[in-house]
Amino acid sequence: MDKDKLFQRAHSMIMSSSKNPKQMTISTVKLADILGVEFSEVDRGLRELVEEGRLQKERMTEPPHHDLYFLPQNKTS
């Protein structure tokens, strides 16, 4: 999976969010369908992007406990 392509898609999804700060729950299944790959590849790619510091991830503390993805502060300024 091309991580740069995945990052660009995640970046545009987060930037299109109306929430403040910009955040997005990213469905690996829907994103995999859009990119034409297996959802496990998207999941692995997102984890690698978080490990590299290109994305930040937090888990909601209340149900439905979705993972929220953010852009690091220096990427959104």
N, C-alpha and C positions, 0 to 999 in steps of 0.2 A: 504494500500500500504506500502510495506517495504521501509522506507526512506533510509536505508543503501544500499539496492540494487539500488535504484534510484540514490543515491549519487555516488556509484561506477560507474554506467553507465555514468552519467554526467561528472564525473571526467575523465574517459577514453576518452570521446568525446572531452573534452576541451584540454586534454594533447595531443591528436592526431592532434589538429589544427596546421596549419603551420603559423598562424598569430603570431605576436609579439607585445604586450604581448599575451599570450595564451588566447583566447576567443572563444566563440562558440555561434551561435544562435541555440537554441534548440527547435525543433518542438515538441510540446506536443502531437500532433496527431501521428507523426511517432514514438516517444518514447513510447507512450501508446500501439501502435501496436506491437512494439518489446517486451514490457513487458507483453502484454496480459491483459491490464487493460483499464479502461475508461480514456479519455484524461483529464477529470476534476480531477481525482485522481493524475495524473502527475502534472498538474498545481498547485494543492493544495500542493503537496509534494515539488515542486520547491520553492513555496512561503515560506513554512516552513523552508527549508534549507537555504534560504536567511535570514529569521528572526533569525535563529540560528547562523548565521555567517559562515556557512560551504560553502556557495557560495555567490558571489557578483553579482549584476545585475545592468545593466545600459541600458537605452533606447537610441537607435540611434536618433540623432537630425534631421537627414535628411531622406527622404523617402528611403526605405520602413518602417522605424521606428520599426525595429525588436528589441527584447530584447536580449542583449548580456549577457552571463554568464561568469564569471571569477572565478578562485580559489583565495581565500584570499592569500596575499603575504606570510604569514607564512606557508601555505600549499604547495606552489610551490618551496620553497627554499630547 
